[in-house]
Amino acid sequence: MKVGRRIINLVITGFSGTGKSLVSKEVARRLDWGLLDTDDEIVEQVGKPIAEVFREDGEGRFRELERETIRKACRRRQTVIAIGGGAIVDPENYELLTRNGLIVCLEAKPETICERLFREVGCSPETEVRPLLATDNPLERIRQLKASRQPYYAKADWTIHTDGLSISEVAEEVIRAWRLLSSASDDTPIVIARHGMPKQSQEYSAPGLPRSARNDTRKTARRDSDKDTACLVETATQSYPIYVGYGLLDKLGEKMKQAALSGTATVISDGNVFSLYGSKVEQVLKDAGFGANSFVVPPGEETKSVDSAVKIYDFLVKHRTERDDVIVALGGGMVGDLAGFAAATFLRGMPWVQVPTSLVGMVDAGIGGKVGVNHPEGKNLIGAFHQPNLVLSDCETLTTLPERELTSGWAEVIKYGLILDKEFFEFLENNVSKLTKLEPHLLTRAIARSAAIKARVVSQDEKERIGKRTILNYGHTIGHGLETATQYRRFLHGEAVAIGMMGAARLSQRLGLLPSEAVERQQALLQRLGLPISLRAETVDRRRGKKGSGRELGLVAITRAMELDKKVKGKAIHWVLLEDIGKAVIRSDVPRGDVLAVLRELTKR
């Protein structure tokens, strides 16, 4: 989005058959805004259908009428403007629309578009549906025409993949885009696709499952596995897709080929994950034409060290790994950080792919290119920014994740709702039971939305230089302090972050920023998802297998670790706090006395 751009209108674009007219009407109704469909305006002006304008006056005349209609539309305020599928190709139209309008592009596969268009008019493929699709092979024409327009559609501020979604669901996504981006100021395209459960009763829905089958989560997941949910990260150094869905491990080689990767793939994984998925991933890579070998490390945060990185270097040297080969990180956040660090530093940087198998990895650690290893004095103190070439999250792998690891991951999911998306927080509140049971549609939706939120922030602030990415550290100042003070033995990352978020919320309340009701809602959701809310929470020492509690921790050790954290700048901790659910602020003037008081409070609860 352009810096300083004032957004007063919503523009809906996309190829014919993506639902622009119906979605625009629904969005305008929900926002109580005006509605202007440029095609309808032209029909009213000339007194004949668009098809006749093309036949009798030619496409050139139609584009002139379209341009003038868009010029008039842009003078309006608080209007949803639906434009024809080819309008955005004209640079003058794009410039007019982007001056004060948020441009949302509706996407769909060519097959979906073709099926929708012919179903819409109840005719056969031989019948003319749109003037530019009058051909014996409309599907191929759709593919060609859509491909020619794709670079222009890619310039939209937000993209929604509508395959399998109802008009109501697409409208919901458009409004969420408006709320998230209407105040944004960076020239950063964002893409989000939702993995929608088919609804037979809605317009533009894909063939649906019988209601009786929807309780069988495995069958549902398998049937929907071909509809990959993806969002796009666009940074100054790398642009890459994030895929979220069920059964995606089978498509890893295919996705890597699409990303123009080749050569030998070195799979780096830990012993637990590799025993479950290592052989399968190796075979999928070989079937796709890659060479494949693997390096397995011990599980646990203690493995994320310089010594482990050196062992990986030795392995890569032994196998004559070249700069154009690729590293595949298969596992949780620790594996992703370690493998990514090796990819960033070996041969001065080589391609790599994230295949997260933990919830934390799918929604947080696997996105954004932060890679590194721990130092005895602090977590992730040694590292780099090195973006992956793609991220592939197969939600089915979460079914084999230990319960405590899965529970830990919900902390990062909740974080996104707390800092940026109140509606998402409410979605989590309303679906706790189904999410904890890993209901495929809702689980994929939660992970995809979390990934999209992080993708947006990373795209705007890749290397955490302008402050926007700092917002992702909500709960992490105290959380990282806890992990370091306990030498990564007592708390899983999400458990520490959950406690840290409660500390940050109570600190926000002490400073008069956050009402008590919001603090209580955060605490309730954390507890409902099984996460700890205080240092007194009983956890397990992962190295010794002994139970312990936060009462054994000293405030001096925690505060010392916090002050060594990466979020310290100018010797002041940059705290991420809340003013409301969905509204975070960054403060570096937090009194030390208030911090100590909150930490003491956490030990007493």
VENURKA-V598384 format. One record per pair of residues at least 12 apart in sequence whose C-alpha atoms are under 8 Angstrom apart, sorted by the first residue. I is the first residue (numbers start at 1). GAP is how many residues later the second one is. Records with the same first field share a line. If there is no record, write none. Layout:
BEGIN
I->GAP, GAP
END
This chain:
BEGIN
1->156, 183, 184, 185, 186, 187, 188
2->183, 184, 185
3->182, 183, 184
4->181
5->94, 95, 180
6->93, 94, 95, 177
7->92, 93, 94, 95, 175, 176
8->69, 70, 71, 92, 93, 94
9->65, 67, 68, 69, 70, 71, 72, 91, 92, 93
10->68, 69, 70, 71, 91, 92, 93, 94, 168
11->69, 70, 71, 72, 86, 90, 91, 92, 93
12->12, 68, 69, 70, 71, 91, 92, 93, 94
13->69, 70, 71, 72, 75, 90, 91, 92, 93, 140
14->70, 71, 91, 92, 93, 139
15->69, 70, 71, 91, 92, 131
16->68, 69, 97, 101
17->96, 97, 99, 100
18->88, 89, 90, 95, 144
19->87, 148, 185
20->62, 63, 86
21->16, 61
22->145
23->144, 145, 147, 148
24->56, 57, 58, 147
26->141, 142, 145
27->53, 144, 145, 147, 148
28->51, 52
33->45, 46, 47
34->44, 45, 46
35->44, 45, 46, 47
36->37, 43, 44, 45, 46
37->44, 45, 46
38->28, 31, 32, 43, 44, 45, 46
39->27, 44, 45
41->28
42->23, 24, 27
50->12, 81
51->79, 80
54->77
63->24
66->21
67->20, 25, 26
70->13, 23, 26, 27
71->22, 25
74->22, 23, 26, 27
86->63
88->64, 65
89->60, 63
102->55, 76, 79, 80
103->53, 54, 55
104->52, 53, 54, 55, 56, 70
105->48, 51, 52, 53, 54, 55
106->53, 54, 55, 56
107->52, 53, 54, 55, 56
108->53, 54, 55
109->54
110->29, 32, 33, 36
111->28
112->51
113->29
114->24, 25, 28
116->88
117->12
125->12, 13
154->35
155->34
156->33, 34
157->31, 32, 33, 34
158->19, 31, 32, 33, 34
159->31, 32, 33, 34
160->13, 14, 31, 32, 33, 34
161->31, 32, 33
162->31, 32
163->33, 41, 42, 43, 64
164->31, 32, 33, 34, 35, 40, 41, 42
165->30, 31, 32, 33, 34, 39, 40, 41
166->32, 33, 36, 37, 38, 39
167->35, 36, 37
180->240, 241
186->274
188->46, 271, 272
189->45
190->41, 42, 43, 44, 265, 266
191->39, 40, 41, 42, 261
192->38, 39, 40, 256, 257, 260
193->36, 37, 38, 255
194->35, 36, 251, 254, 255
195->32, 33, 34, 50, 246, 249, 250, 253
196->245, 249
197->244
217->222, 223
218->222
220->220
221->25, 26, 219, 220
222->24, 25
224->22
225->20, 21, 22, 23
227->18
228->15, 16, 17, 18, 20
229->13, 14, 15, 16, 215, 219
230->12, 13, 14, 218
231->12, 217, 220, 221, 224
232->220, 223
233->135, 222, 223, 225, 226
234->221, 225
235->223, 224, 225, 227
236->226
237->150
238->149, 150, 151
239->150
240->148, 149, 150, 151
241->148, 149, 150
242->148, 149, 150, 151, 209
243->147, 148, 149, 150
244->148, 149, 150, 151, 200, 203, 204
245->148, 149, 150, 151, 199
246->148, 149, 150, 194
247->147, 148, 149
248->144, 145, 146
249->32, 35, 143, 145
250->31, 34
251->33
252->29, 32, 33, 140
253->31, 32, 33, 34, 35, 36, 37
254->34
256->134
257->31
259->130, 131
261->63, 64, 65, 90
262->28, 62, 63, 64
263->27, 28, 61, 62, 63
264->26, 27, 28, 29, 57, 61, 62
265->20, 25, 26, 27, 28, 60, 61, 62, 63
266->26, 27, 28, 29, 60, 61, 62
267->15, 25, 26, 27, 28, 60, 61, 62, 63
268->26, 27, 28, 29, 59, 60, 61, 62, 67, 71
269->25, 26, 27, 28, 60, 61, 62, 66
270->26, 27, 28, 29, 60, 61, 65
271->25, 26, 27, 28
272->27
273->57, 58, 84
274->22, 56, 57
295->17, 20
300->34
301->33, 187
302->186
303->31
304->30, 31, 33, 34, 68, 69, 70
305->33, 68, 69, 70
306->67, 68
308->30
309->29, 30, 32, 33
312->30
313->29, 33
322->25
323->24, 26, 27, 28
324->26, 27
325->25, 26
326->24, 25, 26, 27
327->12, 16, 23, 24, 25, 26
328->24, 25, 26, 27
329->23, 24, 25, 26, 27
330->24, 25, 26, 27
331->24, 25, 26, 27, 30
332->24, 25, 26, 27, 28, 29
333->23, 25, 27, 28, 32, 33
336->18, 20, 25, 29, 30, 35
337->28, 33, 34, 35, 36
338->33, 34, 35
339->32
340->12, 29, 31, 32, 46, 48
341->30, 31, 32, 42, 43, 45
343->43
344->27, 40, 41, 42
351->37, 38
352->36, 37, 38
353->35, 36, 37, 38, 39
354->12, 34, 36, 37, 38
355->36, 37, 38, 39
356->35, 36, 37, 38
357->36, 37, 38, 40, 41, 44
358->39, 40, 43, 47, 48, 51
359->39, 46, 47, 50, 51
360->48, 49, 50, 52, 134
362->31, 85, 89
363->49, 50, 84, 85, 87, 88, 91
364->48, 86, 87, 90
366->25
367->24, 84, 87, 88
368->19, 86, 87, 90, 94
369->16, 17, 18, 19
370->13, 14, 15, 16, 17
371->12, 13, 14, 15
372->12
376->108, 111
377->107, 184, 187
378->102, 106, 183, 186, 187
379->101, 104, 105, 186
381->184, 185
385->78
395->45, 48, 49
399->39
405->87
407->87, 122, 123, 124
408->84, 85, 86, 87, 123
409->85
410->84, 119
411->83, 84, 86, 87, 115, 120
412->82, 85
413->33, 34, 37
414->14, 112
415->57, 59, 86
416->34, 37, 38, 56, 166
417->164, 165
418->104, 160, 162, 163, 164, 165, 166
419->52, 53, 55, 159, 162, 163, 164, 165
420->33, 161, 162, 163, 164
421->160, 161, 162
422->159, 160
425->156, 157
428->18
429->96
432->96, 97
436->93
454->18
457->12
470->97, 106, 116
471->105, 113, 114, 115
473->103
474->26, 27, 30, 101, 102, 103
475->22, 23, 24, 25, 26, 27, 28, 29, 101
476->20, 21, 24, 25
477->23, 85, 88, 90, 98
478->18, 19, 21, 22, 23, 25, 26, 80, 84
479->14, 17, 18, 19, 20, 21, 22
480->16, 17, 81, 82, 85
481->77, 78, 79, 80, 81, 84
482->14, 76, 79
483->13
484->74, 77
485->68, 72, 73, 76
486->67
489->51, 52, 53, 54
490->49, 50, 51, 52, 58
491->48, 49, 50
495->36, 37
498->28, 33, 34, 35
499->33, 34, 35, 36, 103
502->17, 20, 21, 31, 32
503->95, 96, 99
504->71, 72, 73, 74
505->14, 72, 73
506->13, 92
507->70, 87, 88, 91
508->69, 70, 71
510->84
513->65, 66, 67
514->64, 65, 66
515->64, 65
518->62, 63
533->69
534->16, 68, 69, 70, 71
535->14, 15, 16, 67, 68, 69, 70
536->13, 14, 15, 66, 67, 68, 69
537->12, 13
538->12
550->53
551->52
555->41, 44, 45
572->16, 17
573->15
574->12, 13, 14
575->12, 13, 15
END
